[in-house]
Amino acid sequence: MARWRSWPGVLVAFVLNLAVFMTAFKLLTAADVGWRELLPGVILAAISWQLLQHLGGYYLDHELKRTGPLYGIFALVLGLLAWLYLGAQLTIFAAEVNVVKARRLWPRSFLAPLLDADRRALTSSARSRSGSTRRTSRSTSTARAGINR
């Protein structure tokens, strides 16, 4: 009977997660992206973060109460590191969802023939690599010539 009382707190936490991820994705995106274009990744990130919070709470509540003080602290530190790593990975994955949607890089083929999304992804990858190659080749040729800027 007491379980239903926790749902308003879960809903408030989810709305706060939505606001935090929407703000973070908007401020940390290099390109000028509209709010609506960020929505799929923000919703995925908020849901993933909420699930990760509940799984972390469940783990702490059910597994760490049976450990001794020293092992409990050790498990807590390792668990926190793993929890932060998973949170970072889920956030990056949610941001990548927005990129795939914005650049229309879906659906992709696993086998030949190449689809339009495959061509766009390969062209974008080749452009970014050729740009970084030009920058490094200029800087190395400048360094070889002894020119300082």
N, C-alpha and C positions, 0 to 999 in steps of 0.2 A: 504494500500500500504506500510505502514511503518512496518508491521508485518514481512515481508520477510527479513528485515534487521537484525532481532534478531537471525535468524537461525545460522549464523556463530558463534555467541557468545555461543549459546546453544551447538553447536558441539565442540567448544573448551573446554567448561566446562565439557562436557561428556568425552572427551579424558583425561582431567586432573583427573576427577573422576576415570576413568579406571586405570590411572597410580598410583593414591594414594591408591586405594583398592588393586591393584596388589602388590604394595610394602608392604602395611600393612599386607596382608594375607601371603606373603612370609616370612617377618621378624618375625611375631608374631605366626607362626605355630611351635609347638614344634618338630614335625616330619620333616624329610627331604622330602619335597614335590616338585615335578617338576612344572614348570610354567604352563604347559598345563593342569595339574590336577586342578589348581586353577581357570582356566578360567570360568567355569560355575558360581561359586559363585561370582567372580569378576564382571562379566557382570550383574548378577542379582543385586548386590549391587550398581553398578554404575547407572543402570536404575532406581532402587528404590530411590536412593539419588537424582537423577535428577528430578524425579516426585515429591518427597517431597519438593525440592527447589521451583518448580513451584507452587505447591499447597500453600506453605507458602507465596510466593510472591503474589499470587492471593488473599489470605486471608488478607494480610496486605493492599493491594491496594484497595480492595472492602469493607472490613468490618471495619477496624480501622480508616478510614478517617472520619467516622460519629460520633466518640466518642469524649468526652471532654478530656482535657489534663490529668487529674488524672486517669480516667477510661482507657484512651488510654495506659498509661504507665503500669497500672495494667494488662490490657489485653495483652500487648506486652510481659511482663515477663511470665505470665502464658502460652501464646502461644509459647514462646521460650522454656520453660521447656517441654511442650508437644512435640514440634518439635524435640528437642534433644532426648527425650525418644523414639519417633517413629524411629528416625534415628538409635539409638543404637539397637532397636529391629530388624529392617530390616537388619542391618549389621550382627547381630548374626544369623539371619535366613539364610542369604546368606552364612555364614561360615558353617552352619549346612548342607546346600546343598552339599558342598564339602565333608564333612565327610560321608554323606549318599552315595554319588557317589563313594568315595574311598573305603569304606568298603562294598560296594554292599548290602546295607540295604534296597533296593527297588526292587520289590514291596512287600508290607506288606499285610497280610490278616487281615480282621476285625473279621472274625469268624473262627472257626476250619475248616479244618486242618491247622497246621502250615506250612508255606513255609520255604524254606532255609534261606531267609533273616530274618524271625522271629527267627529261631534257632540261627543264627549268632548274632543277636542283644541281645537275651536273654543270650547267653553264654558270650558275652562281658560284659554285665551288671553284671552277676554273678561273673565274674572274678574280675572286678573292685571293687565290694562290698566286696568280700572275702579278697582282698588285703588290703582294708582300715580297715576291721575288724581285720586282723592279726596285723596291725600296732598299732591300738588302744589297742588291748588286750596285746601286748608286753609292750606298754608304761604303761598301768595300772598295769600289774604284776610287772614291774620294780619299779614303784612307791610304790607299796604295800611292796615290799621286802626292800625298803629303799636304792636302788642302784642308785647312781647318775652317769651319764655319762658325 
